[in-house]
Amino acid sequence: MILFWMAAAFVLTQSYRSVLLSMLIPIRYEPAIDTMAGADASGQPIYMVKGSAPLALLRMDRRPHHRNVAQRAKVFSRAAEFPEDILNE
């Protein structure tokens, strides 16, 4: 009987040290932004390089979600230059 309790304690200890603990703690993820509608709904700015084709296409698009995202776009002059908002977050 004592061996049974020792084995049960060992299994319980090992399960808490590995998988069981990670299963008991729920991880909350933010919803993924997969579409322009999702980008518009998130309210987050989009960072684009000045003079790039994606920026020009985004600004020419007449769909409402694309227009809203284009208005919030943060444009910087070079790809290697980081905007200050990214560094301060």
C-alpha positions as CSV (number, residue, x, y, z in Angstrom):
1,M,0.0,0.0,0.0
2,I,2.8,2.4,0.8
3,L,4.4,1.7,-2.6
4,F,1.1,2.7,-4.3
5,W,1.1,6.0,-2.5
6,M,4.7,6.6,-3.3
7,A,4.1,5.9,-6.9
8,A,1.0,8.2,-6.9
9,A,3.0,11.0,-5.3
10,F,5.8,10.5,-7.8
11,V,3.4,10.7,-10.8
12,L,1.6,13.7,-9.4
13,T,4.9,15.5,-8.7
14,Q,6.2,14.8,-12.2
15,S,2.9,15.9,-13.8
16,Y,3.0,19.2,-11.9
17,R,6.6,19.8,-12.9
18,S,5.9,19.3,-16.6
19,V,2.7,19.3,-18.6
20,L,0.0,19.5,-16.0
21,L,1.0,22.9,-14.7
22,S,1.1,24.4,-18.2
23,M,-2.4,23.0,-18.8
24,L,-3.8,24.6,-15.6
25,I,-2.7,28.1,-16.6
26,P,-4.8,29.5,-19.4
27,I,-2.8,31.7,-21.8
28,R,-4.8,34.6,-23.4
29,Y,-3.7,35.6,-26.8
30,E,-4.8,38.7,-28.7
31,P,-6.9,38.0,-31.7
32,A,-4.8,37.7,-34.9
33,I,-5.0,40.5,-37.5
34,D,-5.3,38.6,-40.8
35,T,-7.3,40.9,-42.9
36,M,-7.6,44.7,-43.6
37,A,-10.9,44.7,-41.8
38,G,-9.1,43.3,-38.7
39,A,-6.3,45.9,-39.1
40,D,-9.0,48.6,-39.3
41,A,-10.8,47.2,-36.3
42,S,-7.6,47.0,-34.2
43,G,-6.9,50.7,-34.4
44,Q,-3.2,50.0,-34.6
45,P,-1.1,52.0,-37.0
46,I,0.7,50.3,-39.8
47,Y,4.4,51.2,-40.4
48,M,5.4,51.6,-44.0
49,V,8.5,52.8,-45.9
50,K,8.1,56.1,-47.8
51,G,7.8,55.6,-51.6
52,S,7.2,51.8,-51.3
53,A,4.7,50.0,-53.6
54,P,2.6,48.7,-50.7
55,L,2.1,52.3,-49.4
56,A,1.1,53.6,-52.9
57,L,-1.3,50.7,-53.4
58,L,-2.8,51.2,-49.9
59,R,-3.4,54.9,-50.5
60,M,-4.9,54.3,-54.0
61,D,-7.4,51.7,-52.7
62,R,-10.9,53.0,-52.3
63,R,-12.3,50.3,-50.0
64,P,-13.3,51.8,-46.6
65,H,-11.1,49.5,-44.5
66,H,-8.1,50.2,-46.6
67,R,-8.7,53.9,-46.5
68,N,-8.9,54.0,-42.7
69,V,-5.7,52.0,-42.4
70,A,-4.0,54.3,-44.9
71,Q,-5.0,57.3,-42.8
72,R,-3.4,55.8,-39.7
73,A,-0.2,54.7,-41.6
74,K,3.1,55.9,-40.0
75,V,5.5,56.5,-42.8
76,F,9.3,56.7,-42.3
77,S,12.0,57.4,-44.9
78,R,14.2,54.4,-44.7
79,A,13.7,50.7,-43.8
80,A,16.6,50.8,-41.3
81,E,15.1,53.8,-39.5
82,F,12.8,52.8,-36.6
83,P,9.9,55.1,-35.7
84,E,10.0,56.4,-32.1
85,D,6.7,54.8,-31.2
86,I,8.1,51.3,-31.7
87,L,11.1,52.1,-29.5
88,N,9.0,53.6,-26.7
89,E,6.5,50.8,-26.4
